[in-house]
Amino acid sequence: MRSAWFGLLGAGVGGLCVFVGAAAADDAVRLPERKAGLWELTTTMDEGLGPKDQTLTLCVDAEMEKNTVTASHHEHEKQCSKYEVKKDGDKTLVDMSCQFASRHVTGHTEMSGDFQSSLAVKIESTTSGDHNGQTVAVKRTITQTGKYLGASCGDLAGGEAKGADGTKVMVQ
């Protein structure tokens, strides 16, 4: 599973756990970073066949978060002909047009919250590519809400998440 924001912003095809990090340039609009500690993230993804929900608890490690943010920024620089991050009031907006292997992805993301106690992300994207000689386009809407649960991650290591059934996965 990919890291949170990159998965959502990157191609909208990564894991359901999402997060975006800060842009590298000093004069660029910075994307919000989650506070280190334990988060509960509820994600809904709809690709036109009805929504699918997932709730995870995720341990965010500050150093891992910064590394993921940097990697995500560099990946978007390489893969995207358009990657614009801007502020609109209390929201951070991202518009992108990227090529990931044989898939072309366009998307619009809105992020809000203080990312210290809560967050909300909505991504609308279209992924198109060739499948058996035909161009196929998948429209996707992903929403995620998160709330900070505390500094202690309990039995989770940094970058590790636990599903409602107790299954652990690495997401960073």
Residue pairs with C-beta under 8 A, 6 or more apart in sequence:
1 7
1 14
1 15
1 17
1 161
1 169
1 170
1 171
2 10
2 14
2 15
2 171
3 14
3 17
3 19
3 68
3 71
3 72
3 159
3 171
3 172
4 15
4 17
4 18
4 19
4 20
4 41
4 58
4 68
4 171
4 172
5 18
5 19
5 20
5 21
5 31
5 68
5 69
5 72
5 121
6 14
6 19
6 20
6 68
6 71
6 72
6 75
7 13
7 14
7 15
7 16
7 17
7 18
8 14
8 18
8 19
8 20
8 109
8 121
8 123
8 142
8 144
9 18
9 20
9 72
9 76
9 94
9 96
9 107
9 109
9 123
10 72
10 75
10 76
10 79
10 98
10 100
10 105
11 98
11 100
11 103
11 105
11 125
11 127
12 105
12 107
12 123
12 125
12 127
12 140
12 142
13 103
13 105
13 127
13 140
15 169
15 171
16 43
16 45
16 52
16 54
16 56
16 142
17 41
17 43
17 54
17 56
17 58
17 161
17 171
18 41
18 43
18 121
18 123
18 142
18 144
19 34
19 65
19 68
20 31
20 32
20 69
20 72
20 92
20 94
20 109
20 111
20 121
21 31
21 33
21 65
21 66
21 68
21 69
21 70
21 72
21 73
22 30
22 31
22 32
22 33
22 66
22 69
22 73
23 29
23 30
23 31
23 73
23 85
24 70
24 73
24 74
28 85
29 85
29 86
29 87
29 92
30 85
31 69
31 85
31 92
31 94
31 111
32 92
32 111
32 113
32 115
32 119
33 65
33 66
33 69
33 115
34 60
34 65
34 115
34 119
34 146
34 148
35 60
35 115
35 116
35 117
35 148
36 60
36 61
36 62
36 65
36 151
37 59
37 60
37 148
37 149
37 150
37 151
37 152
37 153
38 57
38 58
38 59
38 60
38 148
38 149
38 150
38 151
38 152
38 153
38 154
38 156
39 57
39 58
39 59
39 60
39 146
39 147
39 148
39 149
40 55
40 56
40 57
40 58
40 146
40 147
40 149
41 55
41 56
41 57
41 58
41 144
41 145
41 146
41 161
42 53
42 54
42 55
42 144
42 145
42 146
43 53
43 54
43 55
43 56
43 142
43 143
43 144
44 51
44 52
44 53
44 54
44 142
44 143
44 144
45 51
45 52
45 54
45 140
45 141
45 142
46 52
46 140
46 141
46 142
47 138
47 139
47 140
48 138
48 139
54 163
55 163
55 164
56 161
56 162
56 163
56 164
56 171
57 149
57 156
57 161
57 162
58 156
58 160
58 161
58 171
59 153
59 156
59 157
59 158
59 159
59 160
59 161
60 158
60 159
61 157
61 158
61 159
61 172
63 158
64 158
64 159
64 172
65 172
68 172
76 83
76 96
76 98
77 83
79 98
79 99
79 100
80 96
80 97
80 98
80 99
81 97
81 98
81 99
82 95
82 96
82 97
82 98
83 94
83 95
83 96
83 97
83 98
84 93
84 94
84 95
84 96
85 92
85 93
85 94
86 92
86 93
87 93
90 112
91 110
91 111
91 112
92 110
92 111
92 112
93 108
93 109
93 110
93 111
94 107
94 108
94 109
94 111
95 107
95 108
95 109
96 105
96 106
96 107
96 109
97 104
97 105
97 106
98 104
98 105
98 106
99 105
102 129
102 130
103 127
103 128
103 129
104 127
104 128
104 129
105 125
105 126
105 127
105 128
106 125
106 126
107 123
107 124
107 125
107 126
108 123
108 124
108 125
109 121
109 122
109 123
109 124
110 121
110 122
111 119
111 120
111 121
112 119
112 120
113 119
113 120
113 146
116 148
117 147
117 148
118 145
118 146
118 147
118 148
119 144
119 145
119 146
120 143
120 144
120 145
120 146
121 142
121 143
121 144
121 145
122 141
122 142
122 143
122 144
123 140
123 141
123 142
123 143
124 139
124 140
124 141
125 139
125 140
125 142
126 137
126 138
126 139
126 140
127 137
127 138
127 140
128 135
128 136
128 137
128 138
129 135
129 136
130 136
153 160
156 162
156 168
158 172
159 170
159 171
159 172
160 168
160 169
160 170
160 171
161 168
161 169
161 170
161 171
162 168
162 169
163 169
